[in-house]
């Protein structure tokens, strides 16, 4: 699921968008996909991508939740590798490096 979601994000959202986390819900088959980006218009595309992914995975639309969090470019270093880590830190997915 995560790999297909990553491919969908890379091909349908801006170049700044990154898949940060996929979390399976408890009980009923449900999932939350968290995406970090510096491009605000990615939020407009997310509902369409969410519906498409739910269909591909054989889920009802209510079983898949896509959260797009926009951070400013000033908050993250745009260098490869560092960008993904800083997005995850800003979204509180991973702790800051000490």
PAZAPA-4460 file (N, C-alpha, C; in steps of 0.05 Angstrom, whole numbers, plus 32768, in hexadecimal, padded with zeros to 4 digits):
% residues 98
    n_x    n_y    n_z   ca_x   ca_y   ca_z    c_x    c_y    c_z   seq   type   mol
   8010   7FE8   8000   8000   8000   8000   8011   8019   8000     1      X     A
   8026   801A   8011   8037   8031   8013   8045   8037   7FF9     2      X     A
   804E   8022   7FEC   805D   8026   7FD3   804B   8032   7FBD     3      X     A
   8033   8028   7FBB   8020   8032   7FA7   8017   804F   7FAE     4      X     A
   8013   8055   7FC7   800D   8070   7FD0   8024   8083   7FC9     5      X     A
   803D   807A   7FCD   8054   808A   7FC7   8055   8091   7FA9     6      X     A
   8050   807D   7F98   8050   8081   7F7C   803A   8094   7F74     7      X     A
   8022   8092   7F80   800C   80A4   7F7A   8013   80C0   7F82     8      X     A
   801F   80C4   7F99   8027   80DF   7FA2   803B   80EB   7F8E     9      X     A
   8050   80DB   7F87   8065   80E5   7F76   805A   80ED   7F5A    10      X     A
   8046   80DF   7F50   803C   80E4   7F35   8024   80F6   7F34    11      X     A
   8017   80FD   7F4A   7FFF   810D   7F49   8000   8127   7F59    12      X     A
   8014   812A   7F6B   8016   8142   7F7A   8030   8151   7F71    13      X     A
   8036   8167   7F7E   804D   8177   7F76   8067   8168   7F7C    14      X     A
   807D   8172   7F71   8097   8166   7F76   809F   8169   7F93    15      X     A
   8093   817B   7FA2   809A   8180   7FBE   808B   816C   7FD1    16      X     A
   8077   815F   7FC7   8066   814D   7FD8   8075   8133   7FDD    17      X     A
   8074   812A   7FF6   8080   8110   7FFE   806D   8101   8010    18      X     A
   806C   80E7   800B   805D   80D5   801D   806E   80D3   8037    19      X     A
   8061   80D9   804D   8070   80DA   8067   8069   80C1   8077    20      X     A
   804F   80B9   8077   8047   80A3   8089   802D   8097   807E    21      X     A
   802B   807C   8082   8012   806D   807D   800C   805E   8097    22      X     A
   7FF4   8063   80A2   7FED   8057   80BC   7FD3   8047   80B8    23      X     A
   7FD3   802E   80C0   7FBB   801D   80C0   7FAB   8023   80D9    24      X     A
   7F91   8027   80D5   7F7F   802C   80EB   7F78   8012   80FA    25      X     A
   7F6D   8015   8111   7F65   7FFE   8121   7F49   7FF5   8119    26      X     A
   7F44   7FDC   811D   7F29   7FD1   8117   7F24   7FCF   80F9    27      X     A
   7F11   7FDE   80F0   7F0A   7FDE   80D3   7F23   7FE4   80C3    28      X     A
   7F24   7FD9   80AB   7F3A   7FDE   8099   7F3A   7FFC   8091    29      X     A
   7F4B   800C   809D   7F4D   8028   8096   7F6A   8031   8097    30      X     A
   7F70   8045   8088   7F8B   804F   8085   7F8C   806D   8085    31      X     A
   7FA2   8078   808F   7FA8   8095   808D   7FC3   8098   8080    32      X     A
   7FC3   80A7   806A   7FDB   80AD   805B   7FE2   80CA   8061    33      X     A
   7FFA   80CF   806B   8003   80EB   8071   8017   80F3   805C    34      X     A
   8012   810B   8051   8024   8116   803C   802D   8131   8045    35      X     A
   8047   8136   8042   8052   8150   8048   805A   815E   802E    36      X     A
   8057   8179   802D   805D   8188   8015   8062   81A5   801C    37      X     A
   806E   81B3   800A   8071   81D0   800C   8060   81DF   7FF8    38      X     A
   8050   81D0   7FE9   803F   81DB   7FD4   8022   81D9   7FDC    39      X     A
   8015   81EF   7FE3   7FFA   81EF   7FEE   7FE5   81E3   7FDB    40      X     A
   7FE9   81E5   7FC1   7FD4   81DB   7FAF   7FD2   81BC   7FAF    41      X     A
   7FE6   81AF   7FBC   7FE4   8191   7FBE   7FCB   818A   7FCE    42      X     A
   7FC2   819B   7FE0   7FAA   8195   7FF0   7F91   8193   7FDE    43      X     A
   7F91   81A2   7FC8   7F7A   81A1   7FB6   7F78   8187   7FA7    44      X     A
   7F8E   817A   7FA2   7F8E   8161   7F92   7F89   8149   7FA4    45      X     A
   7F90   814B   7FBE   7F8E   8134   7FD0   7F74   8126   7FD1    46      X     A
   7F5C   8133   7FD1   7F43   8124   7FD2   7F3F   8112   7FB9    47      X     A
   7F48   811B   7FA2   7F46   810A   7F8A   7F59   80F2   7F8B    48      X     A
   7F71   80F7   7F95   7F84   80E1   7F98   7F7B   80CD   7FAD    49      X     A
   7F70   80D7   7FC3   7F66   80C7   7FD8   7F50   80B3   7FCE    50      X     A
   7F3E   80BE   7FBE   7F28   80AD   7FB3   7F34   8098   7F9F    51      X     A
   7F47   80A0   7F8F   7F53   808E   7F7C   7F62   8077   7F8A    52      X     A
   7F71   807E   7F9F   7F7F   8069   7FAE   7F6C   8057   7FBD    53      X     A
   7F57   8062   7FC8   7F43   8051   7FD6   7F37   803C   7FC2    54      X     A
   7F32   8045   7FAA   7F27   8033   7F95   7F3B   801E   7F8E    55      X     A
   7F54   8025   7F8A   7F69   8012   7F83   7F6C   7FFD   7F99    56      X     A
   7F6B   8006   7FB2   7F6F   7FF3   7FC9   7F56   7FE4   7FD0    57      X     A
   7F3F   7FEA   7FC3   7F26   7FDC   7FC9   7F1A   7FE5   7FE3    58      X     A
   7F1E   7FFE   7FEA   7F14   8009   8003   7EFD   801C   7FFD    59      X     A
   7EEB   801F   8010   7ED7   8035   800E   7EE6   804F   8013    60      X     A
   7EDC   8065   8006   7EEA   807F   800A   7EEE   8087   8027    61      X     A
   7EDB   807E   8038   7EDD   8085   8054   7EF3   8076   8063    62      X     A
   7EFE   8061   8056   7F13   8051   8063   7F2F   805B   805E    63      X     A
   7F32   806F   804D   7F4C   807A   8046   7F4C   8098   804B    64      X     A
   7F5E   80A2   805B   7F60   80BE   8061   7F7C   80C8   8059    65      X     A
   7F7D   80DC   8048   7F96   80E8   803F   7F99   8103   804C    66      X     A
   7FAE   8107   805C   7FB3   8120   8069   7FCB   812D   805B    67      X     A
   7FC7   8145   8051   7FDC   8154   8044   7FE3   816C   8056    68      X     A
   7FFC   816D   805F   8005   8182   8071   8019   8193   8062    69      X     A
   8013   81AD   8061   8024   81C0   8052   8036   81CF   8066    70      X     A
   8050   81CE   8061   8063   81DD   8071   8071   81F1   805F    71      X     A
   807C   8207   806A   8089   821B   8059   80A5   8210   8052    72      X     A
   80AF   821A   803B   80CA   8212   8033   80DF   821B   8047    73      X     A
   80DA   8230   8055   80ED   823A   8069   80F0   8226   8080    74      X     A
   80DC   8215   8084   80DD   8201   809A   80EC   81E8   8094    75      X     A
   80F1   81E3   807A   80FF   81CB   8072   8116   81D1   805F    76      X     A
   812A   81C0   8060   8141   81C1   804E   813A   81B2   8035    77      X     A
   813C   81BE   801E   8133   81B2   8005   8147   819E   7FF9    78      X     A
   815E   8199   8006   8171   8186   7FFC   8167   8169   7FFD    79      X     A
   816D   8159   7FEA   8164   813D   7FE9   816B   812E   8002    80      X     A
   8159   811F   800C   815D   810F   8024   8157   811F   803D    81      X     A
   8161   8137   803F   815C   8148   8056   813F   8151   8056    82      X     A
   8134   8157   803E   8119   8161   803B   8105   814D   8047    83      X     A
   8107   8134   8040   80F4   8120   804A   80F5   811D   8068    84      X     A
   810D   811E   8073   8110   811C   8090   8104   8134   809E    85      X     A
   8109   814C   8094   80FF   8164   80A0   80E0   8165   809F    86      X     A
   80D5   815C   8088   80B7   815A   8086   80AC   8148   809C    87      X     A
   80B8   8131   809F   80AF   811E   80B4   80B1   812A   80D0    88      X     A
   80C6   8139   80D5   80C9   8147   80EF   80B3   815C   80F3    89      X     A
   80AE   816C   80DE   809A   8181   80E0   807E   8175   80E5    90      X     A
   8079   815D   80DB   805F   8150   80DE   805E   813F   80F7    91      X     A
   8074   813F   8107   8076   8130   8120   8074   8112   811C    92      X     A
   807E   8109   8105   807F   80EC   80FF   8098   80E0   810C    93      X     A
   80AE   80EE   810A   80C7   80E6   8116   80D1   80FC   8129    94      X     A
   80E0   80F5   813D   80EB   810A   814F   8102   8119   8142    95      X     A
   8106   8132   8149   811D   8141   813E   8138   8133   8145    96      X     A
   814B   8136   8133   8165   812B   8138   8172   813D   814D    97      X     A
   817D   8130   8162   818A   813F   8178   81A7   8145   8172    98      X     A
***
